[in-house]
C-alpha cells in the first residue's frame, strides 16, 4: 500500500513538473537576461565601401553581414542599408520600415522609399511622408575612412 502511495506521489509530482515547464522556461530566460543583459548590437565597426563608390544623389543599396555576440550566443545578422553621400558625409538608412519591419525599396522615379506592406513612404532623408510608420527610418552613424581610398565604416550601436 505504501509503495503504491509513493508511486502516486512521485507520478503526481512528475506530471506537475512537466506541466510547469512552459512557465519555468521563460521565467529562467528572463532571469538570465536580467542578470546578463544582451548587447543590442555589440558595438564595433564594420568597413563598408570607399567614399567615391557612394553616389551623391541616389541612395546605394548595400547588403551587410556580420556576427554579433548576444550573451553567450553568436548570432549572424543580415541587414540592408541605403547609403547616400553629401560631400564627405554619408547618410546610412536602415531598409527596415518602422511600422512593422518590412523592407522598404528605393523608387528611383519618385525619389522616395516605399514600403510594400501597408503603403508607408519615406523621403530621401528617411523621414516619413505617408502611411502608418510612426517614425523615420533608422539611421546608422558612419565613420570616415581611416586613410584616403579606404572604406567608410559603420558604427554599430552598443
Ligand atoms: S510595415 Fe511598412 S507600412 Fe507597414
Boltz pocket constraint, residues with backbone or C-beta under 6 A from the ligand:
constraints:
  - pocket:
      binder: B
      contacts: [[A, 97], [A, 98], [A, 99], [A, 100], [A, 101], [A, 102], [A, 115], [A, 116], [A, 117], [A, 118], [A, 119], [A, 120], [A, 131], [A, 132], [A, 133]]
      max_distance: 6.0
